[in-house]
């Protein structure tokens, strides 16, 4: 069964809260968010622009952290 936009936003909000509560698991939250976006896109639903911006921002942050922690 496909998610509607409200369900999708609720799921993203939960992941963002998880990210705020435990910044150590940012990578895990990022992976879960990517999976959620893939699922939403697979249904043919367009991802709202604000959530696309969140996705881009999170990808940038995760990449930056990877480079900062790499030897």
For each residue, the residues with C-beta under 8 A, 3 or more apart:
1:
2: 43 45
3: 7 8 11 39 40 43 45
4: 7 8
5: 8 9 45 48
6: 9 10
7: 3 4 10 11
8: 3 4 5 11 12 36 40 45 47 51
9: 5 6 12 13 48 51
10: 6 7 13 14
11: 3 7 8 14 15 36
12: 8 9 15 16 33 36 51 54
13: 9 10 16 17
14: 10 11 17 18
15: 11 12 18 19 29 32 33 36
16: 12 13 19 20 29 54
17: 13 14 20 21
18: 14 15 21 22 25 29
19: 15 16 22 23 25 26 29 58
20: 16 17 23
21: 17 18
22: 18 19 25
23: 19 20 26
24:
25: 18 19 22 28 29
26: 19 23 29 30 61 62 65
27: 30 31 62 65
28: 25 31 32
29: 15 16 18 19 25 26 32 33 58
30: 26 27 33 34 58 59 62
31: 27 28 34 35
32: 15 28 29 35 36
33: 12 15 29 30 36 37 54 55 58
34: 30 31 37 38 55
35: 31 32 38 39
36: 8 11 12 15 32 33 39 40
37: 33 34 40 41 47 51 55
38: 34 35 41 42
39: 3 35 36 42 43
40: 3 8 36 37 43 45 47
41: 37 38 44 45 47
42: 38 39
43: 2 3 39 40
44: 41
45: 2 3 5 8 40 41
46:
47: 8 37 40 41 51 52 55
48: 5 9 51 52
49: 52 53
50: 53 54
51: 8 9 12 37 47 48 54 55
52: 47 48 49 55 56
53: 49 50 56 57
54: 12 16 33 50 51 57 58
55: 33 34 37 47 51 52 58 59
56: 52 53 59 60
57: 53 54 60 61
58: 19 29 30 33 54 55 61 62
59: 30 55 56 62 63
60: 56 57 63 64
61: 26 57 58 64 65
62: 26 27 30 58 59 65 66
63: 59 60 66 67
64: 60 61 67 68
65: 26 27 61 62 68 69
66: 62 63 69 70
67: 63 64 70
68: 64 65
69: 65 66
70: 66 67
71:
